[in-house]
Amino acid sequence: MEIVVQKYGGSSVKDPDRIKNVANRIKLRVKEGLKLIVVVSAMGKTTDNLTKLAREISPDPDPRELDMLLSTGEQISAALLAMALKDMGVKAISFNALQLNISTTPEHNSARIVDINTDMIFEKFSYYDVIVITGFQGINQRGDITTLGRGGSDTSAVALAAKLNVPCEIYSDVDGIYTCDPRLHPEAKKHFYITYDEILEMAALGAKVLHSRAVEIAKKYKVQLYCASSFTDEEGTRVVDELPEWLEKPLVSGAAISENQMKITVFNVPRDENLLARIFKKLSENNLNVDMISMVPTGDKMALSFTILETHKKNIEEILRESLNEFEDFNISYDGEYSKISVVGVGMRSSPGVAYRFFEAVARAGAKPELVTTSEIKMSCLIPKEKANDVLKEIVKEFNL
């Protein structure tokens, strides 16, 4: 029995015509003799609309009840797709996370998949050819519905593929993975192969390609990933551990913008590694994901800068003051309206000169970098939000993306 996991995003199932289109594509694969597990997102903007509705009822919705609400979107898509398949003569059945016992960690709105009971999948494949499963959701030990956060349907699909040791195909309205967002830059080049490491960096840096948690799972369990469009038969992108030997490794594989960045600077902080650990531990305990970090020492003091998403600003001052409660002469500044622009590429490991060309492109756009971070295959800098698109254009030109 040959099994393939497919995932269809919200744009692919946004209305009845598109659901029927997906059903037709699935039917063709069934005719090839495959058994398909199909993971679906909610239709179009359903999740956004449900979130908006919740906030009209409550400005700060209870996380458990919000998960109860949001999980209905995928259930609608799954049921409708199963109906369409049955009308086409395909043996199909839909399940939600509760029915399949997709177990997750306890937290709501950002749970992580712990395990998937595949017994029912194999049992149902003795009769059915297609099992349609709700993405983005699971069940915790209390029996409550949980959701996996934005992009969670990608994670659901890859987790199923990893558990079953089968390939995973991700379908959306984009026919593969590009060097940068083709909706912003129509001349962007498509990759036919890209590495897990590169796509993981690109996803984490704001590229709207794959959910970063999905890529983490794919890399760990060596899941064969293929990303393509549900609207065309154009060849998509294969995500691999290493690029084929015959393929030249590009110096830079992609560029991405991460928006809504805020820079926090704490001035006059003692140069004490234990204090630093305490500050970042406190931020972590409050689920604040710190990104870029800079420390500028002056004698026995320093200025500590780091970035967070603007949406996470709410409790930051209280957390910092609690961490620094034994000190009096520090002060905190908040600078918003930044974007982080990054370049990624496995070719950077062995090729000098990337930094020079990167900052030359930034300078040509007239942007002044605020913070910089680098890794073996990534370089990022924080720039004023209004300069982000100009910088991206220069980077695309500089690295022939």
C-alpha positions in Angstrom: 0.0 0.0 0.0 1.6 3.3 -1.2 0.5 6.3 0.9 1.1 10.0 0.3 0.1 12.9 2.6 -1.2 16.0 0.8 -2.0 19.3 2.4 -4.2 22.0 0.8 -4.1 25.6 2.1 -7.0 28.0 2.7 -6.7 29.5 -0.8 -7.0 26.1 -2.4 -10.4 25.4 -0.6 -11.7 28.9 -0.3 -15.0 28.2 -2.2 -17.0 25.3 -3.6 -15.4 25.5 -7.1 -11.9 25.3 -5.6 -12.9 22.4 -3.3 -14.2 20.5 -6.4 -10.9 21.3 -8.2 -9.0 19.8 -5.3 -11.3 16.8 -5.4 -10.5 16.3 -9.1 -6.8 16.4 -8.5 -7.1 13.9 -5.7 -9.2 11.6 -7.8 -6.4 11.5 -10.5 -3.9 10.4 -7.9 -6.3 7.7 -6.6 -6.5 6.3 -10.1 -2.7 5.9 -10.0 -3.2 3.4 -7.2 -2.3 5.7 -4.3 -3.9 5.9 -0.8 -4.1 9.6 0.2 -4.2 11.3 3.5 -5.4 14.9 2.8 -4.9 17.6 5.4 -7.0 20.7 4.9 -6.9 24.3 6.2 -10.0 26.4 6.8 -11.6 28.0 3.8 -10.1 31.3 2.7 -10.1 33.8 5.4 -12.3 31.8 7.8 -9.8 31.7 10.6 -9.3 35.5 10.4 -13.0 36.0 10.4 -13.6 33.7 13.4 -10.8 35.5 15.3 -12.4 38.9 14.5 -15.8 37.5 15.6 -14.3 36.3 18.9 -12.8 39.7 19.6 -16.2 41.4 19.0 -17.5 39.2 21.8 -14.5 39.5 24.1 -11.4 41.8 23.7 -9.3 39.1 25.3 -10.9 35.7 24.4 -10.4 32.8 26.7 -7.7 30.6 24.9 -9.6 27.3 25.4 -12.9 28.7 23.9 -10.9 30.4 21.1 -9.5 27.0 20.1 -13.1 25.5 20.3 -14.1 28.3 17.8 -11.2 28.3 15.5 -11.1 24.5 15.1 -14.5 24.6 13.4 -13.0 26.1 10.2 -11.0 23.0 9.2 -13.9 20.7 10.1 -16.0 22.5 7.5 -13.3 22.2 4.8 -12.8 18.5 5.6 -16.5 17.6 5.4 -17.1 19.5 2.2 -14.1 18.0 0.5 -15.1 14.5 1.5 -18.6 15.2 0.1 -17.1 16.3 -3.2 -14.9 13.2 -3.4 -17.8 10.9 -2.7 -19.9 12.5 -5.4 -17.0 11.8 -7.8 -17.1 8.1 -6.9 -14.0 8.2 -4.7 -14.1 6.3 -1.4 -13.4 9.1 1.1 -14.1 9.9 4.7 -13.3 12.9 6.9 -12.0 13.0 10.5 -11.2 15.7 13.0 -8.3 15.6 15.5 -10.5 14.2 18.3 -11.6 11.2 16.2 -8.0 10.4 15.1 -6.5 11.1 18.6 -3.9 13.6 17.4 -2.4 14.4 20.9 -0.7 17.7 21.7 0.9 19.5 24.5 -1.5 21.2 27.0 -1.3 24.9 25.9 -4.0 26.5 23.8 -3.4 28.5 20.6 0.2 27.3 20.2 0.2 23.6 21.1 2.7 21.1 19.6 1.9 17.6 18.4 3.1 14.9 20.7 1.9 11.7 19.0 -0.6 10.5 16.4 -2.5 7.2 16.7 -2.3 5.7 13.2 -4.3 2.5 13.9 -7.5 4.0 12.7 -5.8 5.3 9.5 -4.7 1.8 8.5 -8.0 0.4 9.5 -9.9 2.8 7.3 -7.6 2.3 4.4 -8.8 -1.3 4.2 -12.0 0.3 2.6 -11.4 4.0 1.9 -8.9 5.4 -0.6 -8.8 9.0 0.8 -8.9 10.1 4.4 -9.5 13.8 4.8 -8.1 15.2 8.1 -8.6 18.6 9.8 -5.2 20.4 10.0 -4.1 23.0 12.6 -5.6 21.1 15.6 -5.2 18.4 18.1 -6.4 17.2 21.5 -4.6 17.6 24.9 -4.6 15.2 27.8 -7.6 16.9 29.3 -9.6 16.1 26.1 -9.7 19.8 25.1 -9.3 20.9 21.5 -6.0 22.7 20.9 -4.7 24.6 17.9 -1.1 24.7 16.6 -0.8 28.4 15.7 -0.6 30.1 12.3 0.5 27.7 9.6 -0.4 24.8 11.8 -1.9 22.7 9.0 1.6 22.4 7.4 2.7 21.0 10.7 -0.2 18.5 10.9 0.6 17.2 7.4 4.3 16.8 8.0 3.8 15.2 11.4 1.5 12.6 9.8 4.0 12.0 7.0 6.8 11.6 9.6 4.8 9.2 11.7 3.9 7.0 8.7 7.3 7.5 7.0 5.7 8.6 3.7 6.2 11.6 1.3 4.3 14.9 2.0 3.0 17.3 -0.7 2.1 20.9 0.3 -0.3 22.7 -2.1 -1.1 26.4 -2.1 -1.7 29.2 -4.5 2.1 29.5 -5.2 3.8 26.9 -7.5 6.9 26.4 -5.4 9.4 28.1 -3.3 10.9 31.3 -4.7 14.0 33.4 -3.9 11.6 36.0 -2.5 7.9 36.6 -2.5 6.8 36.5 -6.2 3.8 38.6 -5.3 6.1 41.5 -4.4 8.7 40.7 -7.1 7.2 39.0 -10.1 10.7 38.3 -11.5 11.7 36.2 -8.5 13.3 32.9 -9.4 11.8 29.5 -8.4 13.9 26.8 -6.7 13.4 23.3 -8.0 15.5 22.1 -5.1 16.2 23.7 -1.7 17.6 22.4 1.5 15.8 22.0 4.8 18.3 24.4 6.4 17.6 27.1 3.9 13.9 26.8 4.0 13.9 26.6 7.8 15.8 29.9 8.0 13.5 31.5 5.4 10.4 30.4 7.2 11.7 31.7 10.5 12.7 35.0 8.9 9.2 35.8 7.6 9.1 34.2 4.2 5.5 32.9 3.7 6.5 29.5 2.4 6.2 26.8 5.0 5.5 26.9 8.7 8.9 26.7 10.5 7.7 23.9 12.9 6.7 21.8 9.9 10.2 22.2 8.4 11.8 21.3 11.7 9.8 18.0 11.8 10.6 17.3 8.1 14.3 17.8 8.7 14.4 15.7 11.8 12.6 12.7 10.3 13.8 13.2 6.7 10.3 13.7 5.3 10.3 14.1 1.5 8.6 17.5 1.0 7.2 18.8 -2.3 5.7 22.3 -2.6 3.5 23.2 -5.6 0.3 24.9 -6.7 -3.2 23.4 -6.5 -4.2 25.5 -9.6 -1.6 24.4 -12.2 0.5 21.4 -13.1 3.8 23.4 -13.0 6.7 21.6 -11.5 7.1 22.6 -7.8 10.0 22.6 -5.3 11.5 19.6 -3.6 12.9 20.2 -0.1 16.0 18.0 0.4 18.7 17.3 3.0 21.5 18.2 0.5 21.3 19.7 -3.0 22.0 17.2 -5.9 25.6 17.1 -6.8 24.9 18.2 -10.4 23.2 21.4 -9.1 25.4 24.4 -8.5 25.0 25.8 -5.0 23.8 29.4 -5.2 25.6 31.9 -3.0 22.2 33.3 -1.8 19.1 31.2 -2.1 16.5 33.7 -0.9 15.7 37.0 0.8 12.9 37.7 3.2 11.3 40.6 5.2 10.0 40.1 8.7 7.7 43.1 9.6 6.4 44.7 12.8 9.7 44.6 14.6 10.3 46.6 17.7 13.7 47.4 19.2 13.9 47.5 23.0 17.1 49.1 24.6 17.9 49.0 28.3 20.6 51.6 29.1 23.0 51.5 32.0 22.7 47.8 32.8 25.5 46.2 34.9 27.8 43.9 32.8 26.8 40.7 34.6 26.2 37.4 32.8 23.9 36.2 35.6 21.7 39.3 35.2 21.5 38.7 31.4 20.5 35.1 32.0 17.8 36.3 34.5 16.4 38.9 32.0 16.1 36.4 29.1 14.8 33.7 31.4 12.0 36.0 32.5 11.2 37.0 28.9 11.1 33.3 28.0 8.8 32.4 30.9 6.4 35.0 29.5 6.4 33.5 26.0 8.3 36.5 24.5 10.4 35.4 21.6 13.5 37.5 21.5 15.2 37.8 18.1 18.2 40.0 17.4 20.4 40.9 20.4 23.2 43.5 20.8 25.3 44.5 23.8 27.4 47.6 23.8 29.7 47.8 26.9 30.9 51.0 28.5 33.1 50.4 31.5 31.2 48.2 34.0 27.9 49.0 32.3 26.3 48.3 29.0 23.4 49.1 26.7 21.3 45.9 26.0 19.2 45.9 22.8 17.0 43.2 21.4 14.0 42.9 19.1 10.5 41.5 19.6 7.3 41.7 17.6 5.4 44.9 18.2 2.3 42.8 19.2 4.3 41.4 22.2 5.1 44.9 23.7 2.2 44.7 26.1 4.0 43.4 29.3 7.6 44.0 28.3 8.3 47.0 30.7 6.8 45.2 33.7 8.9 42.1 32.9 12.2 44.1 32.5 11.6 46.1 35.7 10.9 43.0 37.6 14.2 41.5 36.3 16.1 44.7 37.2 14.3 45.5 40.5 17.6 45.8 42.5 18.9 48.5 40.2 17.7 52.1 40.0 19.6 54.0 37.3 18.7 52.1 34.2 16.2 53.4 31.6 14.3 51.7 28.8 13.6 52.9 25.2 11.1 51.5 22.7 11.6 52.0 19.0 9.0 50.6 16.6 8.3 50.6 12.9 11.2 48.4 11.9 11.6 45.5 9.5 14.2 42.8 9.5 15.6 41.9 6.1 17.6 38.7 5.6 19.4 36.7 3.0 19.9 32.9 3.3 22.0 30.5 1.3 24.1 27.3 1.9 26.7 28.8 -0.5 27.5 31.5 2.2 29.4 28.8 4.2 32.2 28.7 1.7 32.1 32.0 -0.1 33.6 35.3 1.2 32.2 38.7 0.4 28.5 38.2 1.2 28.6 40.8 4.0 30.2 43.4 1.8 27.7 42.9 -1.0 24.7 42.8 1.5 25.6 46.1 3.2 26.4 47.7 -0.1 22.9 46.9 -1.2 21.5 48.3 2.1 23.5 51.5 1.6 22.3 51.9 -2.0 18.7 51.9 -0.7 19.6 54.7 1.8 18.8 52.5 4.9 20.8 52.6 8.1 21.1 49.2 9.9 20.1 49.3 13.5 21.1 45.7 14.5 22.8 42.8 12.7 22.8 39.1 13.2 24.6 36.3 11.2 24.9 32.6 11.1 26.6 30.2 8.7 23.9 30.5 6.1 22.1 33.7 7.1 22.6 37.4 7.5 19.9 39.8 8.9 19.7 43.5 9.7 17.1 45.7 11.3 16.1 48.7 9.2 13.4 51.4 9.2 10.1 49.9 8.0 9.7 52.5 5.2 13.0 51.4 3.6 12.3 47.6 3.6 11.0 47.2 0.1 13.7 49.5 -1.4 16.4 47.4 0.4 14.8 44.1 -0.8 14.9 45.4 -4.4 18.6 46.2 -4.1 19.3 42.8 -2.6 17.4 41.0 -5.3 19.4 42.9 -7.9 22.8 42.4 -6.1 22.4 38.6 -5.7 20.5 38.0 -8.9 17.5 36.6 -7.2 
